[in-house]
Amino acid sequence: MRSFQYTDLHCHPNLKAFGHSFSNQYHPKADIWYTKKQDFFTRKIYEKTGITKFSQTDLSTLSRANGKVALVSLYPFEKGFFHNPYIWNGLAARLANWGIEIGYERIRYIQQHLSYFEDLQNEYLFFINSRKENRVDGILKSWKPLKDTEDLKRNLKTENEIGVIFTIEGAHVFNTGLEDYGSMLDKDEILSNVRKVKNWEFPPFFIGLAHNFNNDLCGHARSLQRLGNLVNQEKNLGIGLTYLGSDVVRELLSKSNGRRILIDLKHMSLKSRMDYYRLLEEEFPNESIPLIISHGALTGRSIKNNEVSSPYVNIFNDTELNFYDEEIIKLAQSGGLFAFQMDLNIHVDIRRVNGLFKFKNMNQNLEISAGLIWNQMQHFAEVCDRNGLFAWGNTCLGTDFDGSIYPFPGILTAEDLEPLSKELEKLADNFLKKGRLSVRENYAIQGKEIVERFFFTNTIQFLLKNF
C-alpha cells in the first residue's frame, strides 16, 4: 500500500520568496526552498494572534510532508491591502510586512506600481527560474512545472519530485481594479492579457475570478474581517458579474484563443457565482465544464430557503464567502472539485470556539481541528447522498498555506497533514458505522479510502481528466 502523500489544490510557496527578491535576489529568503522554522516566539505570536511567522509550505517543507503535486497560486497582491488614507504608505508597509513578511521593498513596489499584469509575469518567471533541486534531510528533491496529463503521468512515476501546476488568484491580474490609483480600464488590453496568459509555456490550470477587492469584473465576498478598518472592501462588494467580467469569462473558457483556463469560484460573491452558473448553462450547454472551489468551506445551509441543513450548523461560518447546499450539488454534478481550506477563521465563527483549544496540548488541538474539518466533509457527503450522488469523489485539500491564513491549531504546516489524515480516518470510520447514508456506494466504503481520496486520489483523477 502506498505511503502517505498528498496533493494541494491551492498553496503559496512563492509569495514570501518572491517578495524578498525585491530587496536582494540572492537573499536566503528569496528561495522557494527556504524554511523559516517555528520557535518559541513564533508559536506564541500564533497562539495570541493567529499570525504565522514561520514557513508552512516552502518546497522543503512540502517535500518533508510528502507533497506530490502542488497547484501553486500566483498572486500579485492587490493594492488595497497596503493603502490606508490614515496611515503614511511607508508606515503601512512596515506594519504590513510585520504581519505577512513578504519584504518592505516588495510592499513599497505594490503601493507604487500601476500594472498587476507586469507583476504577474514577474512572479511567474521568478518561479519558473527558481532552482529545481535541493537536498532535504540528505535526500535530493526536485520540482518540475507540469504542462499536461503526460507530464503528470511521468511525475507520478518519479520519486522525490514535486509536480507544480500554476494557478492564479484574482483576475485583477489582467489589469483591472486600478482606476482609484490612476490607471483606467482598457478592455482591449485586458482581453489581450488574457490571451497572453493562455499562451504561456505553462499556462494556469484555473483562475479565481475574484479576490479581496474590487476588480471591475465581478462582485467579491467580504473576507478580511480580521483586519477591521485597516482595509476597505466596500467598492462593488457583493455585486454580480459585470459585462466586462462576462467577456473575460468567455475569453478564459474559449478553446479558440489558447488553452482553456477554468474558473475558481472562491472569493466570488453569491450573485457573481449565480451569474456564472447561468452563463455556463446558457452559453456552454453541451460542454462539461467542471466547477472548482480551490480553498473553501461550507455554510451548512440552503440558499433557497436559508434552511439549516446540518446538525452541526452552529459551528459553521455562514458568511457569503462560503458555499451553500445547492452549490455542492451543482459542483458534484459537474464532476468538479471542492478543496477544503486549512483556515480556522473560514470554517467556523471564531467567537463560537473561544476556549475550545488548549495550546499546551497540541495532540488534543489536532483532534478538535480534525473534528471541525470532518464536520464539513460529512456535510458535503450527506448533501450528495440525499441527492443520489457519490459522496466521496469531489472533495480534496486546498490548504492556502503561506497565504496569510489562520491555520487550525495542530495543523500549522504541511508536515501536520499526515497526522491529520489519521484523525480523519478514525472519524470517517465512526461515521460510516452510524449508517446515516442511503446510497450503497456511499456507505460501502472504508474510511481509509475516503481519506486517501481526499488527500490524493480525487485531485489526481480530476487532473487526468481535465488538465
C-alpha positions as CSV (number, residue, x, y, z in Angstrom):
1,M,0.0,0.0,0.0
2,R,1.2,3.5,-0.9
3,S,2.6,5.5,2.0
4,F,1.0,8.9,2.7
5,Q,1.3,11.5,0.0
6,Y,-0.9,14.4,-0.8
7,T,-1.9,17.0,-3.4
8,D,-2.7,20.6,-2.6
9,L,-5.1,22.4,-4.9
10,H,-4.1,25.8,-3.5
11,C,-0.9,26.9,-1.9
12,H,1.6,29.8,-1.9
13,P,5.2,28.5,-1.6
14,N,6.2,31.5,-3.8
15,L,4.7,34.6,-2.1
16,K,7.4,35.2,0.6
17,A,10.3,34.1,-1.6
18,F,9.2,36.4,-4.5
19,G,8.7,39.2,-2.1
20,H,12.2,39.0,-0.6
21,S,13.7,39.0,-4.1
22,F,12.8,42.7,-4.3
23,S,15.4,43.7,-1.7
24,N,18.0,41.2,-2.9
25,Q,17.6,38.4,-5.4
26,Y,20.4,36.5,-3.5
27,H,18.7,36.9,-0.1
28,P,18.4,33.4,1.5
29,K,14.7,34.0,2.0
30,A,14.3,34.7,-1.8
31,D,14.3,31.0,-2.3
32,I,11.3,28.7,-2.7
33,W,13.2,26.0,-0.7
34,Y,13.9,28.3,2.3
35,T,12.3,27.2,5.5
36,K,11.7,29.5,8.5
37,K,11.2,27.1,11.3
38,Q,8.9,27.5,14.3
39,D,10.4,28.6,17.6
40,F,9.1,29.7,21.0
41,F,8.4,33.3,19.9
42,T,6.7,32.5,16.5
43,R,4.5,29.9,18.3
44,K,3.5,32.4,20.9
45,I,2.7,35.0,18.2
46,Y,0.5,32.4,16.5
47,E,-1.3,31.5,19.8
48,K,-2.1,35.1,20.5
49,T,-2.9,36.4,17.0
50,G,-3.3,33.5,14.6
51,I,-0.4,35.0,12.5
52,T,2.1,32.5,11.2
53,K,5.6,33.9,11.2
54,F,7.1,30.6,10.1
55,S,7.0,28.6,6.9
56,Q,4.1,26.4,6.1
57,T,4.7,25.0,2.6
58,D,8.0,26.1,1.1
59,L,9.3,23.3,-1.1
60,S,11.5,21.8,1.6
61,T,8.6,21.6,4.0
62,L,6.3,20.3,1.2
63,S,8.9,17.6,0.4
64,R,9.2,16.5,4.0
65,A,5.4,16.3,4.2
66,N,5.4,14.0,1.0
67,G,3.6,16.5,-1.2
68,K,3.4,15.1,-4.7
69,V,1.5,17.7,-6.8
70,A,1.2,21.3,-5.8
71,L,-1.1,23.7,-7.5
72,V,0.8,26.9,-6.9
73,S,-1.2,30.0,-6.8
74,L,0.4,33.1,-8.4
75,Y,-0.9,36.2,-6.6
76,P,0.2,39.8,-7.3
77,F,-1.0,41.4,-4.1
78,E,-3.9,43.9,-4.5
79,K,-3.0,47.4,-3.7
80,G,-6.0,47.7,-1.3
81,F,-4.1,45.8,1.3
82,F,-1.4,48.4,1.6
83,H,-3.2,51.8,1.1
84,N,-4.9,53.4,4.1
85,P,-5.9,57.1,4.0
86,Y,-5.0,57.5,7.6
87,I,-1.5,55.9,7.5
88,W,1.6,57.0,5.6
89,N,2.4,54.4,3.0
90,G,5.9,53.8,4.3
91,L,4.5,53.1,7.8
92,A,1.7,51.0,6.3
93,A,4.4,48.9,4.5
94,R,6.3,48.4,7.8
95,L,3.2,47.3,9.6
96,A,2.0,45.0,6.8
97,N,5.4,43.4,6.5
98,W,5.5,42.5,10.2
99,G,2.3,40.5,9.6
100,I,2.9,38.8,6.2
101,E,6.7,39.0,5.9
102,I,6.9,39.5,2.1
103,G,9.5,42.2,2.5
104,Y,9.3,46.0,2.9
105,E,10.6,46.7,-0.6
106,R,8.0,44.4,-2.1
107,I,5.2,46.2,-0.4
108,R,6.5,49.6,-1.5
109,Y,6.6,48.3,-5.0
110,I,3.0,47.2,-4.8
111,Q,2.0,50.6,-3.4
112,Q,3.6,52.3,-6.4
113,H,3.2,50.2,-9.5
114,L,0.3,50.5,-12.0
115,S,0.4,47.1,-13.7
116,Y,-0.8,44.0,-12.0
117,F,-0.1,42.2,-15.2
118,E,3.6,43.0,-15.2
119,D,3.7,41.9,-11.6
120,L,2.1,38.6,-12.5
121,Q,4.5,37.9,-15.3
122,N,7.4,38.7,-13.0
123,E,6.1,36.3,-10.3
124,Y,5.6,33.5,-12.9
125,L,9.1,34.0,-14.3
126,F,10.6,34.1,-10.8
127,F,9.1,30.7,-10.0
128,I,10.0,29.1,-13.4
129,N,13.6,30.3,-13.0
130,S,13.9,29.1,-9.4
131,R,16.3,26.4,-8.7
132,K,14.9,23.0,-9.4
133,E,16.8,20.8,-6.9
134,N,17.6,20.9,-3.2
135,R,18.9,18.4,-0.6
136,V,16.2,18.0,2.1
137,D,17.3,15.9,5.1
138,G,20.1,14.5,2.9
139,I,17.8,13.4,0.1
140,L,17.9,15.2,-3.3
141,K,14.5,16.6,-4.0
142,S,13.3,18.4,-7.2
143,W,10.3,20.1,-8.7
144,K,9.1,20.5,-12.3
145,P,6.4,22.5,-13.8
146,L,3.7,20.3,-15.4
147,K,2.1,21.2,-18.8
148,D,-0.4,18.4,-19.4
149,T,-1.5,15.0,-18.4
150,E,1.5,13.3,-20.0
151,D,3.7,15.4,-17.7
152,L,1.5,14.5,-14.8
153,K,1.8,10.7,-15.5
154,R,5.5,11.0,-15.7
155,N,5.7,12.9,-12.4
156,L,3.6,10.2,-10.7
157,K,6.1,7.6,-11.6
158,T,9.1,9.7,-10.4
159,E,10.3,9.6,-6.8
160,N,11.4,12.7,-4.9
161,E,9.9,15.1,-7.5
162,I,7.1,17.6,-6.8
163,G,4.9,18.4,-9.8
164,V,3.9,22.1,-9.9
165,I,0.8,23.3,-11.8
166,F,0.3,27.0,-11.9
167,T,-3.0,28.7,-11.0
168,I,-3.9,32.4,-10.4
169,E,-5.7,34.0,-7.5
170,G,-7.7,37.0,-8.8
171,A,-8.4,38.2,-12.3
172,H,-7.3,41.7,-11.3
173,V,-4.0,40.4,-12.8
174,F,-5.2,41.3,-16.2
175,N,-5.0,45.0,-15.1
176,T,-8.4,45.8,-13.6
177,G,-9.4,47.5,-10.4
178,L,-6.7,50.2,-10.8
179,E,-8.9,53.2,-11.5
180,D,-8.7,54.5,-8.0
181,Y,-4.9,54.5,-8.4
182,G,-4.8,56.4,-11.7
183,S,-5.0,53.7,-14.4
184,M,-8.2,53.5,-16.4
185,L,-9.8,50.3,-17.7
186,D,-8.9,49.2,-21.2
187,K,-11.0,46.3,-22.4
188,D,-8.7,45.6,-25.3
189,E,-5.7,45.5,-23.1
190,I,-7.4,43.2,-20.6
191,L,-8.6,40.7,-23.2
192,S,-5.1,40.8,-24.8
193,N,-3.6,40.0,-21.4
194,V,-5.9,37.0,-21.0
195,R,-4.8,35.6,-24.3
196,K,-1.1,36.2,-23.4
197,V,-1.5,34.1,-20.2
198,K,-3.4,31.4,-22.1
199,N,-0.4,31.0,-24.3
200,W,2.3,30.8,-21.6
201,E,4.5,27.7,-21.9
202,F,2.9,26.6,-18.6
203,P,-0.5,28.3,-18.5
204,P,-2.5,28.3,-15.3
205,F,-5.0,25.5,-14.9
206,F,-7.6,27.7,-13.3
207,I,-8.0,31.3,-12.1
208,G,-10.0,32.8,-9.3
209,L,-12.2,35.5,-11.0
210,A,-12.4,37.5,-7.7
211,H,-10.3,38.1,-4.7
212,N,-10.4,40.6,-1.9
213,F,-11.1,43.9,-3.5
214,N,-12.9,45.5,-6.5
215,N,-11.7,44.3,-9.9
216,D,-14.4,45.6,-12.1
217,L,-15.2,42.1,-13.3
218,C,-17.5,40.7,-10.6
219,G,-18.5,41.2,-7.0
220,H,-16.4,39.8,-4.3
221,A,-17.5,38.4,-0.9
222,R,-16.3,40.0,2.3
223,S,-13.2,38.2,3.5
224,L,-11.0,40.4,5.7
225,Q,-13.0,40.9,8.9
226,R,-9.9,40.2,11.0
227,L,-8.2,43.3,9.6
228,G,-11.1,45.6,10.5
229,N,-10.8,49.2,9.4
230,L,-7.2,48.7,8.1
231,V,-8.7,47.7,4.7
232,N,-11.8,48.8,2.8
233,Q,-13.5,46.1,0.7
234,E,-16.8,48.1,0.1
235,K,-16.4,49.0,-3.6
236,N,-18.5,46.6,-5.7
237,L,-18.8,44.2,-2.7
238,G,-21.5,41.6,-3.4
239,I,-22.5,42.7,-6.9
240,G,-22.8,40.2,-9.8
241,L,-20.8,39.6,-13.0
242,T,-20.2,42.8,-15.0
243,Y,-20.4,43.0,-18.8
244,L,-16.6,43.1,-18.8
245,G,-16.4,40.2,-16.4
246,S,-18.6,38.1,-18.6
247,D,-16.4,38.8,-21.6
248,V,-13.3,37.8,-19.6
249,V,-15.0,34.6,-18.5
250,R,-15.8,33.8,-22.2
251,E,-12.2,34.5,-23.2
252,L,-10.9,32.3,-20.4
253,L,-13.2,29.4,-21.2
254,S,-12.7,29.6,-25.0
255,K,-10.6,27.0,-26.7
256,S,-10.1,29.1,-29.8
257,N,-7.5,31.5,-28.4
258,G,-5.2,29.2,-26.5
259,R,-5.7,26.7,-23.7
260,R,-8.9,26.8,-21.7
261,I,-8.5,28.2,-18.2
262,L,-11.2,27.1,-15.7
263,I,-12.8,29.4,-13.2
264,D,-12.2,29.1,-9.5
265,L,-15.3,30.2,-7.6
266,K,-13.6,31.1,-4.3
267,H,-14.0,34.8,-3.3
268,M,-16.8,35.5,-5.8
269,S,-20.0,37.0,-4.3
270,L,-23.0,34.8,-4.3
271,K,-24.6,36.9,-7.0
272,S,-21.5,36.5,-9.1
273,R,-21.5,32.8,-8.6
274,M,-25.2,32.5,-9.6
275,D,-24.5,34.7,-12.7
276,Y,-21.6,32.3,-13.6
277,Y,-23.8,29.2,-13.3
278,R,-26.3,30.8,-15.6
279,L,-23.6,31.8,-18.1
280,L,-22.4,28.2,-18.3
281,E,-26.0,26.9,-18.7
282,E,-26.8,29.4,-21.5
283,E,-23.6,29.6,-23.4
284,F,-21.8,26.3,-22.8
285,P,-24.8,23.9,-22.6
286,N,-23.1,21.0,-24.4
287,E,-19.7,21.2,-22.7
288,S,-18.7,19.5,-19.5
289,I,-17.0,22.4,-17.6
290,P,-16.3,21.4,-14.0
291,L,-16.8,23.8,-11.1
292,I,-13.8,24.4,-8.9
293,I,-13.5,25.8,-5.4
294,S,-9.8,25.8,-4.7
295,H,-9.8,26.6,-1.0
296,G,-13.3,26.9,0.6
297,A,-15.7,25.9,3.3
298,L,-19.4,25.3,3.7
299,T,-22.2,27.3,5.3
300,G,-24.2,24.2,6.2
301,R,-27.3,25.9,4.7
302,S,-29.5,26.1,1.7
303,I,-29.6,29.3,-0.4
304,K,-33.2,29.0,-1.4
305,N,-34.9,28.9,1.9
306,N,-31.9,29.7,4.1
307,E,-32.6,26.4,5.8
308,V,-30.3,25.0,8.4
309,S,-29.5,21.6,6.9
310,S,-26.7,20.3,9.2
311,P,-26.9,19.3,12.8
312,Y,-23.5,21.0,13.2
313,V,-24.5,24.3,11.7
314,N,-23.9,26.2,14.9
315,I,-20.1,25.9,14.3
316,F,-20.2,26.6,10.6
317,N,-19.4,30.0,9.3
318,D,-22.4,31.2,7.3
319,T,-20.6,34.0,5.6
320,E,-21.3,34.5,1.9
321,L,-17.6,33.7,1.3
322,N,-18.6,30.1,1.9
323,F,-20.8,27.8,-0.1
324,Y,-24.3,26.5,0.1
325,D,-26.0,23.1,-0.3
326,E,-27.3,23.9,-3.9
327,E,-23.7,24.7,-4.9
328,I,-22.5,21.4,-3.5
329,I,-25.0,19.6,-5.8
330,K,-24.0,21.7,-8.8
331,L,-20.3,21.0,-8.3
332,A,-20.8,17.3,-7.8
333,Q,-23.0,17.0,-10.9
334,S,-20.4,18.9,-12.9
335,G,-17.6,16.5,-11.9
336,G,-15.9,19.3,-10.1
337,L,-13.6,19.7,-7.1
338,F,-14.2,21.2,-3.7
339,A,-11.0,21.8,-1.8
340,F,-11.3,22.5,1.9
341,Q,-9.1,25.3,3.2
342,M,-6.9,24.8,6.3
343,D,-8.1,28.1,7.8
344,L,-9.9,28.1,11.1
345,N,-11.3,31.5,10.5
346,I,-13.1,30.4,7.3
347,H,-14.6,27.2,8.6
348,V,-16.1,28.4,11.8
349,D,-17.2,31.6,13.6
350,I,-14.2,32.2,15.8
351,R,-16.4,33.6,18.5
352,R,-18.1,30.2,18.8
353,V,-14.9,28.3,19.5
354,N,-13.3,30.6,22.1
355,G,-11.8,28.4,24.8
356,L,-12.1,25.2,22.7
357,F,-8.4,24.9,22.0
358,K,-5.7,24.5,24.7
359,F,-2.4,25.4,23.1
360,K,-0.4,23.4,25.7
361,N,-1.9,20.2,24.3
362,M,-1.2,20.1,20.5
363,N,-2.5,16.5,20.1
364,Q,-5.8,17.4,21.6
365,N,-5.9,20.5,19.4
366,L,-5.3,18.3,16.3
367,E,-8.2,16.1,17.3
368,I,-10.5,19.0,17.8
369,S,-9.4,20.6,14.5
370,A,-9.9,17.3,12.7
371,G,-13.4,17.2,14.1
372,L,-14.2,20.6,12.7
373,I,-12.8,19.7,9.3
374,W,-14.7,16.4,9.3
375,N,-18.0,18.1,10.0
376,Q,-17.5,19.9,6.7
377,M,-16.6,16.8,4.8
378,Q,-19.5,14.9,6.4
379,H,-22.0,17.7,5.5
380,F,-20.8,17.6,1.9
381,A,-21.2,13.9,1.8
382,E,-24.7,14.0,3.3
383,V,-25.9,16.6,0.8
384,C,-24.6,14.5,-2.0
385,D,-26.2,11.3,-0.6
386,R,-29.6,12.9,-0.2
387,N,-29.5,13.8,-3.9
388,G,-28.3,10.3,-5.1
389,L,-24.7,11.4,-5.8
390,F,-21.4,9.8,-5.0
391,A,-20.4,11.4,-1.7
392,W,-16.7,11.0,-1.6
393,G,-15.4,11.8,-5.1
394,N,-15.4,15.6,-5.3
395,T,-13.6,16.8,-2.1
396,C,-9.9,17.4,-1.7
397,L,-7.3,19.5,0.1
398,G,-6.6,23.2,-0.7
399,T,-4.6,24.4,2.2
400,D,-3.9,28.0,1.4
401,F,-0.7,27.5,3.4
402,D,1.7,30.6,3.3
403,G,-1.3,32.6,2.2
404,S,-1.6,34.6,5.5
405,I,-4.3,32.4,6.9
406,Y,-5.3,31.5,10.5
407,P,-4.3,27.8,10.5
408,F,-6.1,25.2,12.6
409,P,-4.4,24.6,15.9
410,G,-2.4,21.4,15.5
411,I,-2.3,21.8,11.7
412,L,0.2,24.6,11.3
413,T,2.3,23.4,8.4
414,A,2.3,20.8,5.7
415,E,4.1,18.4,8.0
416,D,0.9,18.2,10.1
417,L,-1.2,16.8,7.2
418,E,-0.2,13.2,7.7
419,P,-1.3,13.2,11.4
420,L,-4.5,15.0,10.3
421,S,-5.2,12.2,7.8
422,K,-5.0,9.6,10.6
423,E,-7.5,11.5,12.7
424,L,-9.9,12.0,9.8
425,E,-9.7,8.2,9.1
426,K,-10.9,7.5,12.6
427,L,-13.8,10.0,12.2
428,A,-14.7,8.6,8.8
429,D,-14.9,5.0,10.2
430,N,-17.0,6.1,13.1
431,F,-19.4,8.0,10.8
432,L,-19.8,5.0,8.5
433,K,-20.8,2.8,11.4
434,K,-23.7,5.1,12.2
435,G,-25.4,4.1,8.9
436,R,-26.7,7.6,8.0
437,L,-26.1,7.3,4.3
438,S,-28.6,5.7,1.9
439,V,-26.7,5.2,-1.4
440,R,-24.8,2.0,-1.4
441,E,-21.5,3.3,-2.9
442,N,-21.5,6.0,-0.2
443,Y,-21.7,3.7,2.8
444,A,-20.0,0.5,1.3
445,I,-16.6,2.2,1.6
446,Q,-13.7,2.2,4.1
447,G,-12.6,5.3,6.0
448,K,-9.1,4.8,4.6
449,E,-10.3,5.1,1.0
450,I,-12.3,8.3,1.9
451,V,-9.3,9.9,3.4
452,E,-6.9,8.8,0.5
453,R,-9.4,10.2,-2.0
454,F,-9.5,13.5,-0.1
455,F,-5.7,13.9,0.2
456,F,-4.7,12.4,-3.2
457,T,-6.8,10.4,-5.5
458,N,-9.7,12.7,-6.2
459,T,-7.4,15.5,-7.3
460,I,-5.2,13.2,-9.4
461,Q,-8.3,11.7,-11.2
462,F,-9.6,15.2,-11.8
463,L,-6.3,16.3,-13.3
464,L,-6.0,13.2,-15.5
465,K,-9.5,14.1,-16.9
466,N,-9.3,17.9,-17.2
467,F,-5.7,19.1,-17.2
